[in-house]
Amino acid sequence: MDYFTAVKTFARVVETGSFAKAADSLEVPRNTVTKLVQSLEAHLRVKLLNRTTRRVSTTNDGAAYYERMSRILEEWQEVESELTSAQSRPRGRLRVDMGSTLASLLVIPALPAFQTRYPDLQLDIGASDRPVDLVSDRVDCVVRAGRVSDPSLIARHIGDLPFVTCAAPDYLKGRQLPEHPADLEHSHTLIRYFYAGSSRQLPIILNFGDEQVTVRGRYFVSVNDANALLAAGLAGLGVLHVPAFIAQPHIKAGNLVSLLNNWTADPTPISIVYSANRHLSARVRVFVDWMVELFKSHPYAITK
């Protein structure tokens, strides 16, 4: 038995949920897939798959075996890739996690160019504002906002995102426009953002020359997702303080109005983070380099 081929075939059956689909994707006869999986089960003396006429599922042993062996297969294929000309055309799955608005508004719209350049890569993008654990969540890299201080992680700074303060015209109707951040506390309602998994709110700190003001005004709604934050602003529920790449298209369209334009907030650093104890694969390397290019070309990002 070709052990590597048998394990790879078993993994493909699990991933496709079907012997027939696995055979099609591997471009081999279905009976070959069946024989390889049976040989693997005989070798291990363990039943790996439950088979019915309608579906295929893993046994408890099969699920545990797949979990461990799929990682080994990825590392094996990565080593082969780096020892051949495939280094210039990396292949396989890349698991990335990033904030929901960063994914939907900045990264995903630019992915056709990445796909053209690296057609053999397969991206699994986790798009949410919740924190993830690189090891337990089996993520290759994450795109994170803010400073990264964990010594077990390596962070490559790719750029900074400036902020803008704004509100919907419907909200501003009948209200006096703020001339100073203190006006937000006294005469306006805020929409606040709190970090997922905690009650800590994103601070609103505005600067003008040597003056710095921390805004602590009242709010009607607070959310832990940037898409929800934007939706609340567009609904006229209060004053927003958000990254410019989220708000500027709506400001240009007239759906939001920029406020306190002489006051600025420190931009948020954005980094791509991966485990320090893990070899930097070709898949991660090309994605990191592409993200650096993307930020350099984006009108609402600051890069050196």
TAWOZI-V796410 format. One record per pair of residues at least 24 apart in sequence whose ideal C-beta (glycine too) atoms are under 7 Angstrom apart, sorted by the first residue. I is the first residue (numbers start at 1). J is the second residue. D is the distance in whole Angstrom. If there is no record, write none. Layout:
i/j/d
I/J/D
I/J/D
This chain:
i/j/d
1/39/5
1/43/6
5/36/6
6/36/4
6/39/6
6/40/4
7/40/7
7/69/5
7/73/7
8/73/6
9/33/5
9/36/4
9/37/6
10/37/5
10/40/6
10/48/6
11/66/6
11/69/6
11/70/5
11/73/6
13/37/6
13/49/7
13/56/6
14/58/6
14/66/5
17/55/7
17/56/6
18/56/6
19/56/7
78/281/5
81/282/6
82/282/6
87/282/6
89/118/7
89/120/6
90/118/6
90/120/7
90/121/6
90/282/4
90/283/5
90/286/6
91/120/4
91/121/6
92/121/7
92/122/7
92/283/6
93/122/5
93/124/6
94/121/6
94/122/7
94/123/5
94/140/6
94/283/4
94/284/7
94/287/6
95/124/5
95/138/6
95/139/5
95/140/5
96/123/7
96/125/5
96/139/7
96/140/7
96/141/6
96/142/7
96/143/7
96/287/7
97/126/4
97/132/5
97/139/5
97/142/4
98/125/7
98/127/6
98/142/7
98/143/4
99/129/5
99/145/7
99/226/6
100/127/5
100/128/6
100/129/6
100/225/6
100/226/6
100/227/5
101/226/4
101/227/6
101/246/5
102/143/6
103/127/4
105/245/6
105/246/6
106/245/6
106/298/7
110/294/6
114/290/5
118/286/6
121/283/6
129/196/5
129/224/6
129/225/5
129/226/6
130/196/4
130/197/6
131/196/7
131/197/6
134/274/7
134/275/5
135/275/7
140/274/7
140/283/7
140/284/5
141/272/5
141/273/6
141/274/4
141/284/5
142/273/5
143/270/6
143/272/6
144/271/6
144/273/5
145/268/5
145/270/6
146/268/6
146/269/7
147/269/7
148/271/6
148/273/6
152/275/7
152/276/6
153/273/5
153/275/6
153/276/6
154/273/7
154/274/6
154/276/5
155/271/4
155/273/5
156/271/6
156/272/5
156/288/6
157/269/6
157/271/5
158/270/6
158/271/6
158/272/6
158/291/5
158/292/5
158/295/5
159/270/5
159/295/4
159/301/5
159/302/6
159/303/4
160/267/4
160/268/6
160/269/5
160/270/7
160/302/4
161/243/4
161/244/7
161/245/6
161/267/6
161/268/5
161/270/6
161/301/6
162/244/5
162/267/4
162/302/6
163/241/6
163/242/7
163/243/6
163/244/6
163/265/4
163/267/7
164/242/7
164/244/5
164/247/5
164/248/7
164/258/6
165/239/6
165/240/7
165/241/5
165/259/5
165/260/5
166/233/7
166/240/5
166/247/5
166/251/6
166/256/4
166/257/6
166/258/5
166/259/6
167/233/7
167/238/7
167/239/5
167/240/6
167/256/7
167/257/6
167/259/6
168/233/6
168/234/6
168/236/4
168/255/7
168/256/6
169/257/6
170/236/4
171/236/4
171/238/6
172/257/6
177/259/7
178/259/6
178/260/6
181/206/5
181/213/4
181/215/5
181/260/7
181/263/6
182/213/7
184/215/5
184/217/5
184/239/6
185/215/6
185/216/6
185/217/4
188/217/6
188/238/7
188/239/5
189/218/6
189/219/6
189/220/5
189/238/4
189/239/7
190/217/5
190/218/7
190/219/4
190/238/5
190/239/5
191/219/6
191/221/6
191/229/6
191/232/5
191/233/6
191/237/6
191/238/4
191/239/7
191/240/5
192/219/5
192/222/4
193/222/7
193/223/6
193/229/5
194/222/5
194/224/5
195/224/7
196/224/5
204/241/5
205/265/6
206/260/7
206/263/4
206/264/7
206/265/6
207/263/7
207/264/5
208/262/6
208/263/5
243/268/7
244/300/4
245/298/7
245/300/4
245/301/7
248/300/6
267/302/6
